[in-house]
Amino acid sequence: MYVFIACYVWMTGFGNFSYYYKKKDFSIARFAQMMWRVNFFAISSCIVLDNDYMLYYIAPMHLLLCCFLTVILIWEIPGVFEIVWAPLTFLIGYKNPEPSKVNLPLLHEWHFRSGLDRYIWIIGMIYAYFHPNVERWMEKLEESEIKVRVLIKGTIVTISVMIGHLWYEYIYKLDKHTYNKYHPYTSWIPITWLGKITMESYISQFHFWLRSTIPNGQPKLLLSFLPNYPLLNFLLTTTIFLSISYRVFKLTNILKEAFIPIRDSKCLYQNFIAGIANLAYLYCSSFIFQKLPTV
């Protein structure tokens, strides 16, 4: 599961870098649209389900991390992490409801999850940078003689299989706690060969594919509609999961274009003010209703 989550982070790094690299669009509107895409579904899920923001930790990772050197400083030097993130405990803190973990520090889960994928988004950006050249090289390769083409492709496949086998034997087969230590530095290996709806599918998996036995808990079980038919159940839940992810992706982008227009700065400013005002009104209203006595 950790590898697939790393894929989401990798794809976002790849996609956003590709856009900025090709379009050269560094406007506030474009940045706002990116933040909308990353956080819309996550925040909506938090509001509707009363879950902590940290459960969808890829969203705050994209919102708060800045650069490679910052990642090294925060995650590799002991003590720096606590100093940097302590002021944001209200946002990324998480009190695990499981009895065995209820006494862990509020930042424990954020430290663990964000640390797992702290480098993979950078790998995605590097891949995006070299992708146009690799694509042109592959086109030229297809035009070469068949012997040369087969030799080069065969060499690439052989090397890939060897590296994948070594990763599987010496990394993937490790016990969970040992594997976690190597994951930030090795997750790029399977992702290189695993290679739109990353954010939506990441969040949807917790509610339409997996399930938890406690409120605000971490899903560990596959959603079950056909308990006596595991393969059919997997097919059904996966179909629902992918369909909803795609639908939410389309909805997020439609709302993004409506609320965050790129070419109308005045409308963007007005929508921003209106959004803040509506959020404040809804928050105050819900706070008041919670305080009202129940009959």
C-alpha positions in Angstrom: 0.0 0.0 0.0 2.9 2.4 0.8 4.2 2.1 -2.8 0.8 3.1 -4.2 0.5 6.0 -1.9 4.0 7.1 -3.0 2.8 6.9 -6.6 0.2 9.6 -5.8 2.9 11.9 -4.5 5.2 11.1 -7.4 2.5 11.8 -10.0 1.6 15.2 -8.4 5.2 16.2 -8.5 5.5 15.0 -12.1 2.3 16.7 -13.2 2.8 20.0 -11.6 6.4 20.3 -12.7 5.5 19.4 -16.2 2.8 22.1 -16.3 5.0 24.9 -15.0 8.0 23.7 -17.1 6.0 23.8 -20.3 3.4 26.6 -19.7 5.6 29.0 -17.7 2.5 30.0 -15.8 3.5 31.1 -12.3 0.4 33.2 -11.7 -1.5 33.3 -8.4 -4.6 32.0 -10.1 -2.7 28.9 -11.3 -1.3 28.3 -7.8 -4.8 28.7 -6.3 -6.2 26.2 -8.7 -3.5 23.7 -7.8 -4.3 24.2 -4.1 -8.0 23.8 -4.8 -7.4 20.5 -6.6 -5.2 19.2 -3.8 -7.4 20.2 -0.9 -11.0 20.3 -2.1 -11.9 16.6 -1.7 -9.8 16.2 1.4 -11.3 19.2 3.3 -14.8 18.2 2.1 -14.2 14.7 3.6 -13.0 16.1 6.9 -16.2 18.3 7.2 -18.7 15.6 6.2 -17.1 12.7 8.1 -15.6 14.7 11.0 -12.1 13.2 10.3 -8.8 14.8 11.0 -7.0 16.6 8.1 -3.9 14.5 8.8 -5.7 11.3 7.7 -5.4 12.6 4.2 -1.8 13.6 4.7 -0.8 13.9 1.1 -2.9 17.1 0.9 -1.0 18.9 3.7 2.3 17.6 2.3 1.6 19.3 -1.0 0.4 22.5 0.7 3.3 22.9 3.2 6.6 21.5 1.8 8.9 23.8 0.0 12.1 22.3 -1.4 14.6 19.5 -1.2 16.9 21.1 1.3 14.0 21.9 3.6 13.0 18.2 3.6 16.5 17.1 4.5 16.8 19.6 7.3 13.4 18.7 8.8 13.3 15.0 8.5 17.0 14.0 8.7 18.2 16.1 11.6 16.8 14.9 15.0 14.7 17.5 16.9 14.1 19.9 13.9 10.8 18.2 13.0 9.2 18.9 16.4 10.4 22.5 16.4 9.1 23.2 12.9 5.7 21.5 13.0 4.7 22.1 16.7 2.9 25.4 15.8 0.7 23.6 13.3 -0.4 20.8 15.6 -4.0 22.1 15.4 -4.0 21.3 11.7 -1.9 18.1 11.3 -2.1 16.7 14.8 -3.9 13.3 15.1 -5.0 11.4 18.2 -5.1 7.8 17.2 -8.3 6.2 18.6 -6.8 2.7 18.7 -6.3 1.7 22.4 -2.7 0.7 21.9 -1.8 4.0 20.3 -4.0 6.5 22.1 -1.0 7.9 24.2 1.2 8.6 21.2 2.2 12.3 20.6 -0.2 14.3 18.4 2.5 14.7 15.7 3.6 11.1 15.7 1.3 10.0 12.8 2.3 13.1 10.7 6.0 12.5 11.3 5.6 8.8 10.2 3.4 9.3 7.2 5.0 12.5 5.8 8.4 10.9 6.3 7.5 7.9 4.2 7.0 10.0 1.1 9.3 13.0 1.8 11.5 12.5 -1.3 9.3 10.9 -3.9 7.7 14.1 -5.1 11.2 15.3 -6.0 11.8 12.2 -8.0 8.5 12.9 -9.9 9.8 16.4 -10.7 13.1 15.0 -12.0 11.3 12.5 -14.2 9.1 15.3 -15.5 12.2 17.4 -16.4 13.8 14.5 -18.4 10.5 13.2 -19.8 10.4 15.3 -23.1 14.0 14.2 -24.0 13.2 10.5 -23.2 10.1 10.7 -25.3 12.0 12.1 -28.3 14.7 9.4 -27.8 12.0 6.7 -27.8 10.5 8.1 -31.0 14.0 7.9 -32.7 14.4 4.4 -31.4 11.2 3.3 -33.1 12.7 4.6 -36.4 16.0 2.6 -36.0 16.8 -0.8 -37.5 14.9 -3.7 -35.9 18.1 -5.3 -34.6 19.1 -2.2 -32.8 15.6 -1.7 -31.5 15.3 -5.2 -30.1 18.8 -5.1 -28.6 18.2 -1.8 -26.8 14.7 -2.7 -25.6 15.9 -6.1 -24.5 18.7 -4.5 -22.5 16.3 -2.0 -20.8 13.8 -4.8 -19.9 16.6 -7.0 -18.6 18.1 -4.3 -16.4 14.6 -3.3 -15.2 13.7 -6.9 -14.2 17.0 -7.3 -12.4 16.5 -4.1 -10.4 12.9 -5.0 -9.6 13.9 -8.4 -8.5 16.6 -7.1 -6.2 14.1 -4.6 -4.7 11.5 -7.3 -4.2 14.0 -9.7 -2.6 16.0 -7.4 -0.4 13.5 -4.5 0.4 9.9 -5.5 -0.1 10.2 -8.8 1.8 11.5 -7.1 4.9 9.3 -6.9 7.9 7.0 -3.9 8.1 9.1 -1.8 10.6 12.4 -2.4 8.8 10.8 -1.8 5.4 9.5 1.6 6.6 13.0 2.8 7.2 14.0 2.1 3.6 10.8 3.2 1.9 11.6 6.9 1.6 14.8 6.0 -0.3 13.7 3.1 -2.4 10.0 3.7 -3.3 11.1 5.3 -6.6 12.3 1.8 -7.8 8.8 0.2 -8.3 7.2 3.5 -9.2 9.6 3.9 -12.2 7.7 1.0 -13.8 4.2 1.5 -12.3 4.1 4.9 -13.7 -4.9 11.9 -13.6 -7.0 11.1 -10.8 -4.3 10.6 -8.2 -5.5 12.9 -5.5 -9.1 11.8 -5.8 -8.2 8.1 -5.8 -5.9 8.5 -2.9 -8.8 10.0 -0.7 -11.5 7.7 -2.1 -9.6 4.6 -1.2 -10.2 5.3 2.4 -14.0 5.4 2.0 -15.0 3.5 -1.1 -12.4 0.7 -1.2 -11.1 0.3 2.4 -12.9 0.6 5.7 -12.3 1.3 9.4 -13.9 -0.2 12.4 -13.8 3.0 14.5 -14.6 6.7 13.8 -11.7 8.8 12.6 -9.6 5.6 12.4 -7.2 4.4 9.8 -8.7 1.9 7.3 -7.1 -1.5 7.2 -9.9 -3.7 5.8 -11.3 -4.0 2.3 -14.9 -2.8 2.0 -17.2 -5.9 1.9 -20.4 -6.2 0.0 -20.1 -9.8 -0.9 -18.3 -11.4 2.1 -18.5 -14.9 0.7 -17.1 -14.1 -2.7 -13.7 -12.2 -2.1 -12.7 -12.0 -5.8 -16.2 -10.7 -6.9 -16.2 -8.3 -3.9 -12.7 -7.0 -4.9 -13.9 -6.4 -8.5 -17.1 -4.7 -7.3 -15.4 -2.4 -4.7 -12.6 -1.5 -7.1 -15.1 -0.6 -9.9 -17.0 1.6 -7.4 -13.8 3.1 -6.1 -12.5 4.0 -9.6 -15.9 5.3 -10.8 -16.3 7.6 -7.8 -12.7 8.8 -8.0 -13.2 9.8 -11.7 -16.5 11.5 -10.9 -15.0 13.5 -8.1 -12.0 14.5 -10.3 -14.4 15.9 -12.9 -16.5 17.7 -10.3 -13.4 19.2 -8.6 -12.2 20.6 -11.9 -15.6 22.0 -12.9 -15.8 23.8 -9.5 -12.2 24.9 -9.8 -12.9 26.7 -13.1 -16.0 28.3 -11.6 -14.5 29.5 -8.3 -10.9 30.2 -9.4 -10.9 31.7 -12.9 -7.4 32.2 -14.3 -8.1 35.2 -16.6 -10.3 37.3 -14.4 -8.4 38.6 -11.4 -11.3 40.7 -10.1 -13.6 37.7 -10.1 -10.9 35.6 -8.4 -10.5 38.2 -5.6 -14.3 38.5 -5.1 -14.7 34.7 -5.0 -11.8 34.5 -2.4 -13.5 37.1 -0.1 -16.9 35.4 -0.6 -15.4 32.0 0.2 -13.8 33.2 3.4 -17.0 34.9 4.5 -19.1 31.8 3.8 -16.6 29.5 5.7 -16.7 31.9 8.7 -20.5 31.9 8.6 -20.8 28.1 8.4 -18.3 27.6 11.1 -20.0 30.1 13.5 -23.4 28.6 12.7 -22.3 25.0 13.4 -20.6 26.1 16.6 -23.8 27.8 17.8 -25.9 24.8 16.9 -23.6 22.5 18.7 -24.1 24.5 21.9 -27.9 24.5 21.7 -29.5 22.1 24.2 -30.9 18.9 22.8 -34.5 18.0 23.4 
